[in-house]
Amino acid sequence: MSVDEKRIREFAYQIWESEGKPAGQEERHWDMARKLAEAEALAPKAAPRKRAPAKPKVAAAPTAPAEPKVAALPGVKPAAAAKKPRAAKKPTAG
């Protein structure tokens, strides 16, 4: 199998898959693939792009350490969730 035939076969398969793998479309897919392969062969080869020089990485600003996560002990309520003490009731006249 030549390189051209292999490329046409690859294109035909991609076309067949992209159309949902229909039955009975082999000739149309092969013709489309052949045209794509011919166009690809005639297209000028793109020169490799030159990469821009890499920018030096800047160290991230230091951040404050995160507060350690502590698992709650069974039966112990965290201070923020503790109930406030009730105010003393005023005596009623009676």
Secondary structure, DSSP 8 states (H G I E B T S, - for coil): --HHHHHHHHHHHHHHHHTT--TT-HHHHHHHHHHHHHHHHHS------------------------------TT---GGGS------------
